[in-house]
Amino acid sequence: MNYTSPLWLPGGHLQTIWAALYARRVHGAQPQFRRERWDTPDGDFIDLDWLQGSEGKTLLVLFHGLEGSSGSQYAQAFAGFAAQQGLAYVVPHFRGCSGELNHAPRAYHSGDWQEIDWILRQLRSRHTGPIVALGISLGGNALMRWAGELGEAASQVVSAVASVCSPLDLAAGGHAIGRGFNRQVYTRMFLRSMKPKAFAKLAQHPGLFDAEAMQQASDLYTFDNLFTAPLHGFKSTEDYWERASAKPHLHRIRIPALALNARNDPFVPAGSLPRPDAVGKWVTLWQPAQGGHVGFPHGRWPGHVCTMPEAVGHWLLQAAGIKETARG
């Protein structure tokens, strides 16, 4: 991906924040979604949002990032790409991210590849045409973790996968977001939604974690140590980061896969990014100098965020051998 940031948006922080809050998300009408709820095998549910008015043969699946949803700027931008290409498009919500608290004593995490597997297999059983999948940030790490775990068997479910700005080395990303400006801005933003959800979960399931310690938690490391790790079978935050990271498993992937990471991403240190000689022939690495975290704003003020979805979307379709049928 050849990306050059606008001169009026220098630096990873501006490219991240402006893209999320102010840049245009689509060229044309805002996407409209139809919600569908599925019951899960453990007695819970997930909600999926389907793009209305685009029922193509090829299905594009987007797994959102931490505290994301179909309303996130990137999900809307990819919806615009899907509509332009005539693709079916769906955003499955991780548990607790669709606007309604889920039932089970669990939430979601960066290595939740088993949940990815269940969702993709359900989609495969319902959809007769090709499927391509992408994940944003947390969702991308989980998707790549899934692709590495399944190896050649992944081709029975999807034709190609992509991750965008994913912390494929969770320890590096976790330490980065816990320092300086990142801690003051991004960590606080995430905890403003994550902590209330955790306390709502505690009300559902008393004794789930130490409420007083959670009240004092001021970083994601502590939150993960109290909530994410123990609820999902990890011993600690360090154990979670080590076992859930996709980076050590990229060489096991046996379907076309793309990993896009900007080298000025505030959340993902450039030194932690995978190298070509460590990922295997199936994985393509795009590591432009600019872009921020799921930013890649483009054009004159106020800019738009359509360039990255178009580049990643075209790559997925071409890698999967799918003929594009762009609508005029």
C-alpha positions, 0 to 999 in steps of 0.5 A: 500500500502506497500511502502518504499522509496529508500535509495538514495531518502530521504524526501518528496521533493526529492521523489516528484521532482525526480519522476516528472523529472527523474524517468522512467515512464514505463517499455517498449515503451512510450505510444502513444495517440489519441486525441478526442475533445468533444463539451461541453453544454456551447459552449466550448470544452474538449480534451481527449487523448486515449491510442493507442493499448489498447482497452480492455473491461474495461475503466480506466479514469484518471483525472489529477492534477493542470496543468497536462496532458496526458504527466504528469509522472503519466499519462504515468505510468498509461498508462503503467499499462493499456497497461499491463493489456489490459485496455482501457485508457483515460485522459480527460483534464481539460479546458485549459490543453490540449495545447489550450486555451478554449473558455468560461470564465472559467477554472477548479478547485479542486471542479469541480465535475459537469465537472467530472459528465458530462465527466463520463456520456459521457464516460458511454454512449459511453463505454459498459464495466466497467469503473473505475476512478482515480484522481491525486491531484486536479483531485482526490479531484474533483472525490471524491467530485463527488462520495460523491455528487452522493452517490448511483447513482455513481454506475450507472456510474463507478464501483470504484474510487481512489484519489492519493495524493489529498488535500482533505482538500483544506485549509490545502493544500493551506496554506502548498503550500504557505509557505517556500520551497513550496512557492519558488519552487512549487508555482512559478512553477505552477504560471509560467503556470497559470498566462499566461493562465489567461492573455490569458483568459483576452484577450478573455474576457476583464474585467474578473479580475484585470490585475494589481493585477494579475501581482503582484500575487505571491502565489496561494491564491491570484491567486485563489482569483482573478481568480479561485474563482470568475470565478467559483461561489465562493466568495473568496479563503476561500469560494472556499476551504471550499465548494470544499473540498472532505473531509467533503463528503467522508462519503457520498460515496457509491461505492468502493473508495480509498484515497492514501496519503503519510504522507510526502507529501509536499503539504498535511499535514499529520494532515489534512488527513481523519481518518478511523472513519470519511469516512464510510465503502466504503472508503479505506485509504492508508497513507504510511509514504513515497512517497512525492506528486505523487512520490513513486519512486522505485528501483535502480537509476534512479528509476521508478514510476510504483509501485504506478500505479500498486498498485492503478490500481490492487485495482481498478480492484479488488474492481470493481470485474473485472477479470485481464487479464495481458498481458505477 
